[in-house]
Amino acid sequence: MTSPVTLIIIFVTVIVSIIDINSRKKGNYNIFYNFAEWPFKIVEERKIYQVFTSGFLHADYLHLFFNMFTLYSFGTVLESLFIKRAGSVQGSIDFLLVYFISMLIGSVITVISNYKDEGYVAVGASGAVSGIIFSYILFFPMSMVGMFFVPMPAWLFAFVYIGVSIYGMKQKLGNIGHEAHLGGALGGVLATLFLIQGAFQILIGHFR
């Protein structure tokens, strides 16, 4: 198995999300109320754990599918690369750290941006997945990825993604966690540059 952590994260996230979604369909919101990310509650009631537990919940099955499909597409390649560079144990640990650091920074920026709004709530692995995508881009900036079904080089995708996230934050565009996307992307880049020796040189090398 060349990407065990990716597959374990997907498995756990799918199981937990399905349990929560089905519970909500039956009128039971206990899991959602306790483990989704409520910035107001995190600040006022010190429910710090929600910055992580919310990453294992999703609004609905489409939200879950999109995040897990994206994580599988980028995560399996990235974790395999880490394993090839650092060995099976260290490579998977590095991947796990990038994932959760991205989730943490995405959640923290969400809290900072919305802690005064008692009704604001966020769920989903989008921040963590954004971090994995941007970590991938550091190593494969010339690969082709799609945004809204439009193929483009990964480095261009990164700029468009950041621009859309910033605009979405300012305009409160749609029912989307733009703060988590932007924070997760930042977390993925910083964590990768810190953890993976030579990552920056690899990125620069693609543009020489």
Buried (B, 14 or more C-beta within 10 A) or exposed (E): EBBBBBBEBBEEBBEBBEEBBEBBEEEEEEBBEEBBBBBBBBBEEEBEEBBBBBBBBBBEEEBBEBBBEBBBBBBBBBBBBBBEBBEEEEBBBBBBBBBBBBBBBBBBBBBEBBBEEEEBBBBBBBBBBBBBBBBBBBBBBEBEBEEEEEEBBBBBBBEEBBEBBBEBBEEEEEEBBBBBBBBBBBBBBBBBBEBBEEBEEBBEEBEE
